Amino acid sequence: MMQYIQLEGEVGIGKSNLLKALAHWLGRRGWLVLKGRFFDPERRPFQGWDGVITAIRDLLENLPSGVYDALKPDIDAATCMFPELGGDPLGDGPPVD
């Protein structure tokens, strides 16, 4: 099950350090932690997803072919929302039928 948190607060109160510690703690317990950052949400409201989508694409590229094949219907569905998951025209990224 996917879960997420959204952390907001004043500049300099320790949000980044808190999240680093939480990501480390969760990672040691077997969780997959993906991160996104918003620098200017008014100009690029979905910017925070860039890092998450890149991390997912990197994970997909390194899956054994049998696992990738089993996940292909889900990957195809997600690619409708995030085309970057399907690779690019130069052939980089996960295999595409």
Steps between C-alpha positions, in 0.01 A plus 500: 500500500635842404512765771631852492557796725497870430716712724466877507651766722706811534844521342778369724299307759647161405258350246777361281688346791182342633422348160857373455483327837157354423612376155808337657292338774241367252768384254666291773163331552462404136282786379555652159520875551453731202548876534374807320565869557298809419697818449235716334162322508319794343709484181535119481232339716607139425874560526522296820413185306805530271735326743243234587431412136873489422559267796216271391631493142847410631350217705309370197814504285673267746222247548559144385308441176256254663407750768469779243275280284275424798469873577459609137121560516547726804798674341297562183217648707739727690667605173171656390540750786881516501635440146856516634451152646477353151848605395587757240523501119876434518434160653607577855280382784311178553411280205189611312291277270 
